[in-house]
Amino acid sequence: MAHIIAEPCIGTKDTACVEVCPVDCIHPTKDDGDHGQHTQLYIDPDTCIDCGLCVDECPVHAIFPQDDLPAEWQKYIQINLDYFAAKQA
């Protein structure tokens, strides 16, 4: 997984990161039916190309390369994975 969306996104769900993503790997977007059901956005590890464009667009600094993810937010690696696993089930 290239990038992780962590705790600062909770309750914000600013979609500026979605707008700059060239591969549509950040969900749920405002057009997704489940957008209102989630408290944050997630990055699809199978689609992300590690371009980093989303990092600078996030107004709450919630997006990190996996290797730079602060220790207190390591659980968000699995949280991002779980969102997309549930979508595929």
N, C-alpha and C positions, 0 to 999 in steps of 0.2 A: 504494500500500500504506500503510495507516494505522499499523500497529505491527509491530515486528520482534522476534523472540526471538533473543537473541544467546548468546555463548559461556558465560556463567555457568549456563545451563540444562544444559549438557553434563554427563551423569552424574547429574543431579539429577532431572529430569523430574517435579517436583512438580506435581500436577494441580489445585492450588487455583485457578489461573487458568482452568482448564477449567470449574470449577464455577460461576464468576461470569459467564462469557461468555453474553450473551443471544442470540447468533446462532450458537453452535456452530462457531466458526471456528478453534479450536485443536485440533490433532491431532498425533500419534496419542493418543487417549484410552486409558485402561486397557482399555476394551472393544474397541478396534480390534485386529484380528488382527496388525498389524505393530508394535504398541507395543514389544515386546521387541527388535525389530530396529533401533531408532533410539536414538541417544544423547541426543536432545533433543526438545522439542516445537516445533511450527511454527505460524505464523498464516497462514491463507488470505487472500491479499490481495483476492480477489474477494468474500469474505463479511464481512470485518471492517468494522464501522461506525464505527470510531474513537471508541468510547465511553470507553476507557481504564480500564475496571473491572479488567482483568487486571493492570495495572501495579502497583497497590498490593498485590495478592494474592500476587505472586511473592516467595517468601521469599529468593531469591538475586539479586533486582533484575536480571533478565535481559531484561525487556521494555521497549522504548523506542518512542516515536513515531519514525517514520523520520527526521524532521528533527533529532531529538536523539540519534540513534545515534552513539556515539563512533567516531572515525575508524578506530581499530584493528579495529572490528567491522563495517565496511561490507560485507565479503564475505557477511555473514549475510542481507543483502537477497536476494541470489541464492540462497543456501542455502534460505531459506524458500520462494521461488518454485519452485525445483527440486523440492522435496518434493511440492507440489501438482500440478505439471506431470506428474510421474511417475505420480501417482494417476489422472490423466485419460487417460494413454496406454494 
